[in-house]
Amino acid sequence: MLERIHHMMIKEFIQVLRDPRMKQMVLVMPVIQLILFGYAVNTDVKNAALAVYDRDNTPESRTLIARFVESGYFTLAEKPSSPAEVQDLMDHSRVQAVVEIPSDFSKKLAAGRTAVVQLVVDGTDSNTARILFDYGSRIVSQYSEELITDRFLKQTGTKIEPQRVTAETRAWFNENLESRNFFIPGVIAILLTLITLMLTSMAIVREKEVGTIEQIMVTPISPFEFILGKTAPFALIALFDAVVVTVVGVTWFAVPIRGSLLLLFFSALLFLMTALGIGLFISTVSNTQQQAMMSTFFFYFPAMLLSGFMFPIANMPKPIQILTIADPLRYFLVILRGIFLKGVGVEILWRELLALAILGVITLTLAVRRFHKTLA
């Protein structure tokens, strides 16, 4: 049995690595994709393009504008002189936010009345819009407090500190709230899923297309041995890719890894067992490589969207949340972020590990049962 599996593994390694393009896809592309995604997948908002429509043009209004620019969150890009120019800038997405200061801004301040400043934000990206609204509100609020303090000092000759309640905030794990630290572990899982599914989904159907399945049929190899001989090389290749992209994520992007490397390796094995089982099942039900490729992407994109990588599962409708229970990527993402950012162990992640083990056994069992040593 071991000898038959050994020869099967050698055959698969030769078949995968003899093609230069396949070697590049397996060994080089994961690193390139991680670097590209690591820079592209970033929700931090800095240096947002700002337009200022200053109808007052006084020292007070210019001071407020300077507060926006000096904050580091906004960059002064345009100074429109009419509402039509403001609309044109927003329509063409040349700026992400517009501050409009009315013509009576300084007069109202001098009279001790409330002066209103309008902040208009491009809402096509709701996440960025909410962040910019928060930044702008804090800048204006701080400026308002300084005006109140200065006015009281001029009137009484004494300085006061405005009475207020402040919250001292602290991020427990991702201290600087860098979105890259949150997304890169997810990108690692996404890349492993894609590579594993693409390799394994072609495994059996390729044998059918080139005609070598008939030669395998006349050998004494069993379905279990055949599946094991097919999956073991892909598992080793995927584990190698996992090590490479993890090293790149930690060294290149400085993503912290606070948990156990042994647990990370074990959880990757459980996840790969599930991904390999799904890929092989797709290969057994497909008749051509084109069908296998289409079926792979039919599974891959919903799995990615339902995993919590881009959208929180808690915000999804209840029926969709129930559907995510069958998504192995969901559990692997929790494990990766727990190990990388939180440094937690099995005592916290045992539910996700158990879910991956169950899904792995189910998918591999289905793949073995689906495979028959027949031409059908």
C-alpha positions as CSV (number, residue, x, y, z in Angstrom):
1,M,0.0,0.0,0.0
2,L,2.7,2.5,1.0
3,E,4.7,1.7,-2.1
4,R,1.7,2.3,-4.4
5,I,1.0,5.6,-2.6
6,H,4.7,6.5,-2.9
7,H,4.8,6.0,-6.7
8,M,1.5,7.9,-7.0
9,M,3.0,10.9,-5.2
10,I,6.2,10.8,-7.3
11,K,4.0,10.8,-10.4
12,E,2.0,13.9,-9.2
13,F,5.2,15.8,-8.2
14,I,6.7,15.2,-11.6
15,Q,3.5,16.2,-13.4
16,V,3.1,19.5,-11.4
17,L,6.8,20.6,-11.4
18,R,7.8,19.7,-14.9
19,D,5.7,22.6,-16.3
20,P,7.6,25.9,-15.8
21,R,4.4,27.9,-15.8
22,M,2.9,25.6,-13.1
23,K,6.0,26.0,-11.0
24,Q,5.7,29.8,-11.2
25,M,2.1,29.7,-10.3
26,V,2.7,27.4,-7.3
27,L,6.0,28.9,-6.0
28,V,6.2,32.5,-7.2
29,M,2.7,33.8,-7.7
30,P,1.5,33.4,-4.0
31,V,4.3,35.8,-2.9
32,I,3.6,38.3,-5.6
33,Q,-0.2,38.2,-4.9
34,L,0.4,38.6,-1.2
35,I,2.5,41.7,-1.7
36,L,0.0,43.2,-4.1
37,F,-3.0,42.4,-1.9
38,G,-1.1,43.5,1.2
39,Y,-0.7,47.0,-0.2
40,A,-4.1,47.1,-2.0
41,V,-6.3,45.8,0.8
42,N,-6.1,48.7,3.2
43,T,-9.0,50.7,4.7
44,D,-6.9,53.2,6.5
45,V,-7.9,56.8,5.5
46,K,-5.0,59.3,5.3
47,N,-4.4,62.4,3.1
48,A,-7.9,62.5,1.7
49,A,-8.3,65.0,-1.1
50,L,-10.1,68.1,0.4
51,A,-11.8,71.0,-1.4
52,V,-12.4,74.2,0.6
53,Y,-15.2,76.6,-0.5
54,D,-14.3,79.5,1.8
55,R,-16.9,82.2,1.3
56,D,-15.7,84.2,4.3
57,N,-12.0,84.3,3.7
58,T,-11.0,85.7,7.1
59,P,-8.3,84.8,9.6
60,E,-10.8,82.7,11.5
61,S,-11.8,80.7,8.4
62,R,-8.2,80.2,7.3
63,T,-7.3,78.9,10.8
64,L,-10.1,76.3,10.6
65,I,-8.8,75.2,7.1
66,A,-5.3,74.9,8.5
67,R,-6.6,72.6,11.2
68,F,-8.0,70.3,8.6
69,V,-4.7,70.2,6.6
70,E,-2.4,69.9,9.6
71,S,-4.4,66.9,11.0
72,G,-2.7,64.6,8.4
73,Y,-6.1,63.2,7.4
74,F,-6.8,65.7,4.7
75,T,-4.8,67.2,1.9
76,L,-5.9,70.5,0.4
77,A,-6.5,69.7,-3.3
78,E,-8.9,72.4,-4.6
79,K,-10.3,75.8,-3.7
80,P,-13.6,76.2,-5.7
81,S,-15.2,79.6,-6.0
82,S,-18.8,78.6,-6.7
83,P,-21.3,75.8,-5.9
84,A,-21.1,74.7,-9.5
85,E,-17.3,74.0,-9.2
86,V,-18.0,72.1,-5.9
87,Q,-20.5,69.9,-7.7
88,D,-18.1,69.3,-10.6
89,L,-15.3,68.3,-8.3
90,M,-17.6,65.8,-6.5
91,D,-19.1,64.4,-9.7
92,H,-15.7,63.7,-11.2
93,S,-14.4,62.3,-7.9
94,R,-11.5,64.7,-7.8
95,V,-12.0,65.3,-4.1
96,Q,-13.3,63.0,-1.3
97,A,-14.6,65.8,0.9
98,V,-15.6,69.5,0.7
99,V,-15.6,72.1,3.5
100,E,-17.9,75.0,2.9
101,I,-17.5,78.0,5.2
102,P,-20.4,80.6,5.0
103,S,-19.8,84.3,4.4
104,D,-20.9,85.3,7.9
105,F,-18.7,82.8,9.7
106,S,-16.4,85.3,11.4
107,K,-19.2,87.7,12.1
108,K,-21.2,85.1,14.0
109,L,-18.1,84.1,16.0
110,A,-17.4,87.7,16.9
111,A,-21.0,88.1,18.1
112,G,-20.8,85.0,20.2
113,R,-23.3,83.1,18.1
114,T,-23.1,79.6,16.7
115,A,-21.4,79.4,13.3
116,V,-22.2,76.5,11.0
117,V,-19.6,74.8,8.8
118,Q,-20.8,72.3,6.2
119,L,-18.7,69.1,5.5
120,V,-19.7,67.2,2.4
121,V,-18.3,63.8,1.9
122,D,-18.4,61.5,-1.1
123,G,-20.6,58.7,0.1
124,T,-20.0,56.1,-2.7
125,D,-17.6,54.4,-0.3
126,S,-19.6,54.4,2.9
127,N,-16.8,53.2,5.1
128,T,-14.4,56.0,4.0
129,A,-17.3,58.5,4.3
130,R,-18.0,57.5,7.9
131,I,-14.3,57.8,8.8
132,L,-14.0,61.3,7.2
133,F,-17.1,62.5,8.9
134,D,-15.6,61.4,12.2
135,Y,-12.3,63.1,11.5
136,G,-14.0,66.3,10.4
137,S,-16.3,66.4,13.4
138,R,-13.4,66.1,15.8
139,I,-11.4,68.8,14.1
140,V,-14.3,71.3,14.2
141,S,-15.2,70.3,17.8
142,Q,-11.6,70.9,19.0
143,Y,-11.5,74.3,17.2
144,S,-14.8,75.2,18.8
145,E,-13.4,74.5,22.3
146,E,-10.4,76.6,21.6
147,L,-12.6,79.5,20.6
148,I,-14.6,79.2,23.7
149,T,-11.5,79.2,25.9
150,D,-10.0,82.2,24.1
151,R,-13.2,84.2,24.4
152,F,-13.4,83.5,28.1
153,L,-9.8,84.5,28.6
154,K,-10.4,87.8,26.8
155,Q,-13.5,88.6,28.8
156,T,-12.3,87.7,32.3
157,G,-8.5,87.5,32.1
158,T,-8.5,84.0,33.4
159,K,-8.1,80.8,31.5
160,I,-10.6,77.9,31.9
161,E,-10.6,74.3,30.7
162,P,-14.0,73.4,29.2
163,Q,-15.8,70.8,31.3
164,R,-16.1,67.6,29.4
165,V,-16.1,63.8,29.6
166,T,-13.3,62.1,27.6
167,A,-12.9,58.4,26.9
168,E,-9.4,56.9,27.2
169,T,-9.4,54.4,24.4
170,R,-7.1,51.5,23.9
171,A,-7.0,48.8,21.2
172,W,-6.4,45.5,23.0
173,F,-4.6,43.6,20.2
174,N,-4.0,45.7,17.1
175,E,-2.7,48.6,19.0
176,N,-2.3,51.1,16.1
177,L,-5.5,49.9,14.4
178,E,-3.7,49.1,11.2
179,S,-6.1,47.5,8.8
180,R,-3.2,45.7,7.1
181,N,-2.6,43.6,10.3
182,F,-6.2,42.5,10.1
183,F,-6.4,41.7,6.4
184,I,-3.0,40.1,5.6
185,P,-3.8,36.9,7.7
186,G,-7.0,36.7,5.7
187,V,-5.1,37.2,2.4
188,I,-2.9,34.2,3.4
189,A,-6.0,32.0,3.8
190,I,-7.5,33.3,0.6
191,L,-4.3,32.5,-1.4
192,L,-4.0,29.0,0.1
193,T,-7.7,28.3,-0.7
194,L,-7.3,29.4,-4.3
195,I,-4.0,27.5,-5.0
196,T,-5.2,24.3,-3.3
197,L,-8.6,24.3,-5.1
198,M,-7.0,25.0,-8.5
199,L,-4.5,22.2,-8.2
200,T,-6.7,19.5,-6.8
201,S,-9.8,20.3,-8.9
202,M,-7.7,19.4,-12.0
203,A,-6.2,16.2,-10.6
204,I,-8.6,13.5,-11.6
205,V,-10.3,15.3,-14.5
206,R,-6.8,15.7,-16.1
207,E,-6.3,12.0,-15.9
208,K,-9.6,11.6,-17.8
209,E,-8.8,14.0,-20.5
210,V,-5.3,12.6,-21.3
211,G,-6.5,9.0,-21.0
212,T,-4.2,7.9,-18.1
213,I,-7.2,7.1,-16.0
214,E,-7.5,3.9,-17.9
215,Q,-4.0,2.9,-17.0
216,I,-4.7,3.6,-13.3
217,M,-7.9,1.5,-13.5
218,V,-6.0,-1.7,-14.3
219,T,-3.7,-1.3,-11.4
220,P,-4.4,-2.8,-8.0
221,I,-4.6,0.7,-6.4
222,S,-7.7,1.4,-4.3
223,P,-9.8,4.6,-4.3
224,F,-8.4,5.6,-0.9
225,E,-4.8,5.1,-2.0
226,F,-5.5,6.9,-5.2
227,I,-7.0,9.9,-3.4
228,L,-4.2,9.9,-0.8
229,G,-1.5,9.7,-3.5
230,K,-3.2,12.6,-5.3
231,T,-3.7,14.9,-2.3
232,A,-0.4,14.4,-0.4
233,P,1.8,16.2,-3.0
234,F,-0.7,19.1,-3.2
235,A,-0.8,19.3,0.6
236,L,3.0,19.5,0.8
237,I,3.1,22.2,-1.9
238,A,0.3,24.2,-0.1
239,L,2.2,23.9,3.2
240,F,5.3,25.2,1.6
241,D,3.3,28.1,0.2
242,A,1.8,28.7,3.6
243,V,5.3,29.0,5.2
244,V,6.5,31.3,2.4
245,V,3.6,33.7,2.5
246,T,3.6,33.7,6.3
247,V,7.3,34.7,6.3
248,V,6.6,37.4,3.8
249,G,3.7,38.7,5.8
250,V,5.7,38.8,9.0
251,T,9.0,40.2,7.6
252,W,7.7,42.4,4.7
253,F,4.6,43.9,6.3
254,A,5.6,43.5,9.9
255,V,2.5,41.7,10.9
256,P,2.9,40.3,14.4
257,I,2.6,36.6,15.1
258,R,2.0,36.2,18.8
259,G,0.7,32.7,18.9
260,S,2.1,29.2,18.5
261,L,3.7,28.3,15.2
262,L,3.0,24.7,15.9
263,L,-0.7,25.4,16.3
264,L,-0.6,27.5,13.1
265,F,0.9,24.6,11.2
266,F,-1.6,22.1,12.6
267,S,-4.6,24.4,11.8
268,A,-3.2,24.8,8.3
269,L,-3.2,21.0,7.9
270,L,-6.8,20.8,9.0
271,F,-7.9,23.5,6.6
272,L,-5.9,22.0,3.7
273,M,-7.6,18.6,4.4
274,T,-11.0,20.4,3.8
275,A,-9.8,22.4,0.8
276,L,-8.2,19.3,-0.8
277,G,-11.4,17.3,-0.2
278,I,-13.5,20.0,-1.9
279,G,-11.1,20.3,-4.8
280,L,-11.0,16.5,-5.4
281,F,-14.8,16.3,-5.1
282,I,-15.0,18.9,-7.8
283,S,-12.6,17.0,-9.9
284,T,-14.6,13.7,-9.6
285,V,-17.8,15.4,-10.8
286,S,-16.2,17.2,-13.7
287,N,-15.6,15.8,-17.1
288,T,-13.3,18.4,-18.5
289,Q,-10.7,20.8,-17.0
290,Q,-12.9,23.7,-18.1
291,Q,-15.8,22.4,-16.1
292,A,-13.5,21.9,-13.1
293,M,-12.2,25.5,-13.3
294,M,-15.7,26.9,-13.5
295,S,-16.9,24.8,-10.6
296,T,-13.8,25.9,-8.6
297,F,-14.6,29.6,-9.0
298,F,-18.3,28.9,-8.4
299,F,-17.3,27.6,-4.9
300,Y,-14.4,30.0,-4.3
301,F,-16.1,33.4,-4.6
302,P,-19.1,32.6,-2.3
303,A,-16.7,31.0,0.2
304,M,-14.6,34.2,0.3
305,L,-17.6,36.5,0.6
306,L,-19.2,34.4,3.4
307,S,-16.0,33.9,5.3
308,G,-16.0,37.3,7.1
309,F,-12.8,38.4,5.2
310,M,-14.5,41.4,3.7
311,F,-17.9,41.7,5.5
312,P,-18.6,40.9,9.1
313,I,-20.7,37.7,9.4
314,A,-22.7,39.3,12.3
315,N,-24.0,41.9,9.8
316,M,-25.4,39.3,7.4
317,P,-29.0,38.2,7.4
318,K,-29.7,35.2,9.6
319,P,-30.2,32.7,6.7
320,I,-26.9,33.7,5.3
321,Q,-25.2,33.4,8.7
322,I,-26.5,29.8,8.9
323,L,-25.1,29.2,5.5
324,T,-21.6,30.3,6.6
325,I,-21.4,27.4,9.0
326,A,-20.5,25.2,6.1
327,D,-17.7,27.5,5.0
328,P,-14.3,26.2,6.1
329,L,-12.6,29.5,5.3
330,R,-14.7,31.2,8.0
331,Y,-13.1,29.1,10.8
332,F,-9.6,29.3,9.3
333,L,-9.7,33.1,9.3
334,V,-10.7,33.1,13.0
335,I,-7.8,30.8,13.8
336,L,-5.3,32.8,11.8
337,R,-6.3,36.2,13.3
338,G,-6.3,34.6,16.7
339,I,-2.8,33.3,16.4
340,F,-1.3,36.3,14.6
341,L,-2.9,39.2,16.5
342,K,-4.2,37.7,19.8
343,G,-1.7,35.0,20.5
344,V,-4.5,32.7,21.8
345,G,-4.2,28.9,21.8
346,V,-6.3,25.7,21.6
347,E,-8.3,26.6,24.7
348,I,-9.9,29.5,22.7
349,L,-9.8,28.1,19.2
350,W,-10.9,24.5,19.8
351,R,-14.3,25.1,18.3
352,E,-12.9,26.3,15.0
353,L,-10.3,23.5,14.9
354,L,-13.1,20.9,15.6
355,A,-15.2,22.4,12.8
356,L,-12.3,22.2,10.3
357,A,-11.7,18.6,11.3
358,I,-15.3,17.6,10.8
359,L,-15.6,19.4,7.5
360,G,-12.3,17.8,6.3
361,V,-13.5,14.3,7.2
362,I,-16.8,14.9,5.4
363,T,-15.3,16.3,2.2
364,L,-12.6,13.7,1.9
365,T,-15.1,10.9,2.5
366,L,-17.3,12.3,-0.2
367,A,-14.4,12.5,-2.6
368,V,-13.3,8.9,-2.0
369,R,-16.8,7.6,-2.4
370,R,-17.4,9.6,-5.5
371,F,-14.4,8.2,-7.2
372,H,-15.0,5.0,-9.0
373,K,-12.5,3.0,-11.0
374,T,-14.7,3.1,-14.1
375,L,-14.8,5.1,-17.2
376,A,-18.1,6.6,-16.3
